[in-house]
Amino acid sequence: MELLTELFVTHGPVQTVLVLSATIVFGILLGRISIGGIRFGIGGILFSGIIIGHFGFSLDPGLLVFTREFGLILFVYAVGMQVGPVFLESLRDQGLRLNCIAVFIVVSGALIAVLCWKCFGLSIPQTAGLFSGAVTNTPALGSASEAWSLVSGDAEAAAYGLRVIGMAYAVAYPFGIFGIILTMLLRTLLRINVKAELQHIKALEHANRQPMEADADDGLPRRELVVTRPAALVKLAALCLPDGAHVTILRRADVIVPPAPGLQLRLEDRVTVAAPDAAALECAARLLGDNVKEGMEGAFGIMNVAKALAFPGR
């Protein structure tokens, strides 16, 4: 019994890892439960944390701050890595319209939060937590917590405000999730056929891919190459491929991008090159890199340059 108390109750690194692991596992299982064809998904971990916290489990305050900040860093990093490679192309297509809609949603939510602050006499931490939870915006929670830590003054006020922000976030987040679920239920009321919509999207993608695949009948050998050499990060029109070689398909983050002459190559782009013979394909491979290790070294080199620019005195 003393061992269980030491592992799950007494604050320390081991207790933190065990409680967080149990919360995550239970949350994932909870998120897989389907109710009317709808799952909470990764949001089940929040409900798992609320349930486990209700039974009195707590973490060391210092480790809790570190875990929260580190988790937020990983979350933002993963989102950036996912959308970064195709961000500019999406922005040129329909991303600008979607971003305008997103800005409208965030600004309207902020205005409603300010209205609640004025009408119901809420404190600033309560308002910040309610806003972050209502729009299910975890980075906003992190920003609000950091801002309160900077302006609150003494450590006691900062700790109290952070607790209030977290509680308000936890209260509002489930309702934000339910709002998303209700929005998803609108597809039933509006009689939206998801399978038909997916087939329509695939048909459009196939139609956009046909001009690139039309060259597949020219009989030339082909090879998919990975752009890993920083020297190859130029526009396709400026790429010095061997005579008779040309790019037929370009894949960026699993998205097929039309190989227009003005398209800028990026690290980890997958380029299908057609050439008259194997020697020309090998020359193109040397030009583009086609070496994952070299691409990683190039990426770390860019990071080192950024560090040198950001910290010139070190």
HUHUNOR-V512438 format. One record per backbone hydrogen bond with DSSP energy under -0.5 kcal/mol. CO is the residue of the C=O (numbers start at 1). NH is the residue of the N-H. E is the energy in kcal/mol with one decimal. If there is no record, write none. Layout:
co->[CO	CO]
nh->[NH	NH]
e->[E	E]
This chain:
co->[1	2	3	4	5	5	12	13	14	15	16	17	18	19	20	21	22	23	24	25	26	27	28	29	30	31	33	33	34	35	38	40	41	42	43	43	44	45	46	47	48	49	50	51	52	52	53	60	61	62	63	64	65	66	67	68	69	70	71	72	73	74	75	76	77	78	79	80	81	83	84	86	87	88	89	90	90	91	94	95	96	97	98	99	100	101	102	103	104	105	106	107	108	109	110	111	112	113	114	115	116	116	117	123	124	125	126	127	128	129	130	131	132	133	136	137	138	139	140	141	142	143	144	145	146	147	148	152	154	155	156	157	158	159	160	161	162	163	164	165	166	167	168	169	170	171	172	173	174	175	176	177	178	179	180	181	182	183	184	185	185	186	187	188	191	192	193	194	195	196	197	198	199	200	201	202	203	204	205	206	207	209	209	210	212	213	214	215	216	221	223	223	225	225	226	226	227	228	229	230	232	234	235	236	238	239	242	246	249	250	251	252	255	255	257	258	260	261	263	266	269	269	270	271	271	272	272	273	274	275	277	278	279	280	281	282	283	284	285	288	288	288	291	292	293	294	295	296	297	298	299	300	301	302	303	304	305	306	307	309	311]
nh->[5	6	7	8	9	10	16	17	18	19	20	21	22	23	24	25	26	27	28	29	30	31	32	32	33	41	35	40	36	38	35	43	44	45	46	47	48	49	50	51	52	53	54	55	55	57	56	64	65	66	67	68	69	70	71	72	73	74	75	76	77	78	79	80	81	82	83	84	85	86	87	90	91	92	93	94	95	96	98	99	100	101	102	103	104	105	106	107	108	109	110	111	112	113	114	115	116	117	118	119	120	122	121	127	128	129	130	131	132	133	134	135	137	136	138	141	142	143	144	145	146	147	148	149	150	151	152	154	158	159	160	161	162	163	164	165	166	167	168	169	170	171	172	173	174	175	176	177	178	179	180	181	182	183	184	185	186	186	187	188	189	190	192	191	193	194	197	198	199	200	201	202	203	204	205	206	207	208	209	210	211	212	213	214	215	216	217	218	219	275	225	273	227	271	228	290	268	230	232	233	234	265	238	239	240	241	245	274	272	257	270	255	252	257	250	260	263	237	236	269	227	271	251	225	273	248	249	223	246	221	281	282	283	284	285	286	287	288	289	228	229	290	295	296	297	298	299	300	301	302	303	304	305	306	307	308	309	310	311	312	314]
e->[-2.3	-2.5	-2.2	-2.7	-2.2	-2.3	-2.3	-2.3	-2.5	-2.5	-2.5	-2.5	-2.6	-2.4	-2.6	-2.7	-2.5	-2.3	-2.6	-2.2	-2.3	-2.5	-0.9	-0.6	-1.2	-1.9	-0.5	-0.5	-0.5	-1.0	-2.7	-1.5	-1.8	-1.6	-0.8	-1.2	-2.2	-2.5	-2.2	-2.3	-2.7	-2.6	-1.6	-1.0	-0.6	-1.3	-1.6	-2.6	-2.1	-2.0	-2.8	-2.5	-2.4	-2.9	-2.6	-2.0	-2.2	-2.3	-2.3	-2.5	-2.5	-2.6	-2.1	-2.4	-2.6	-1.7	-2.3	-2.3	-0.5	-0.6	-1.4	-2.3	-2.4	-2.0	-1.4	-1.1	-3.7	-1.2	-2.0	-2.9	-2.0	-2.0	-2.4	-2.6	-2.2	-2.3	-2.5	-2.9	-2.6	-2.2	-2.3	-2.4	-2.1	-2.2	-2.3	-2.2	-2.4	-2.1	-2.1	-2.8	-2.5	-0.6	-0.6	-2.4	-2.7	-2.4	-2.5	-2.4	-2.3	-2.4	-2.6	-1.7	-2.8	-1.1	-0.8	-1.3	-2.0	-2.5	-2.7	-2.5	-2.3	-2.6	-2.4	-2.0	-1.4	-1.8	-1.9	-0.8	-1.8	-2.6	-2.3	-2.5	-2.3	-1.9	-2.2	-2.7	-2.3	-2.5	-2.8	-2.3	-2.4	-2.1	-2.3	-2.6	-0.8	-0.5	-1.9	-2.5	-2.6	-2.0	-1.8	-2.4	-2.7	-2.0	-2.2	-1.9	-0.7	-0.9	-1.3	-1.3	-1.3	-3.2	-3.2	-0.6	-0.6	-0.9	-2.1	-2.4	-2.3	-2.0	-2.3	-2.6	-2.1	-2.1	-2.5	-2.4	-2.2	-2.1	-1.6	-1.6	-0.6	-0.6	-2.0	-1.1	-0.6	-1.6	-0.9	-1.7	-0.5	-1.9	-0.6	-2.5	-0.5	-3.4	-0.8	-2.2	-3.2	-0.6	-2.2	-1.6	-2.3	-2.4	-1.3	-1.2	-0.5	-1.8	-2.1	-2.8	-3.3	-3.1	-2.9	-1.1	-3.1	-0.5	-0.7	-2.5	-1.9	-2.4	-2.0	-1.9	-2.9	-0.6	-3.3	-3.5	-0.6	-2.9	-1.1	-1.6	-2.2	-0.7	-1.6	-2.3	-2.0	-2.2	-2.1	-2.0	-1.8	-2.5	-2.1	-2.1	-2.0	-0.6	-2.0	-2.1	-2.2	-2.2	-2.3	-2.5	-2.0	-2.0	-2.0	-2.3	-2.1	-2.3	-2.3	-2.2	-2.1	-2.4	-2.3	-0.5	-1.6]
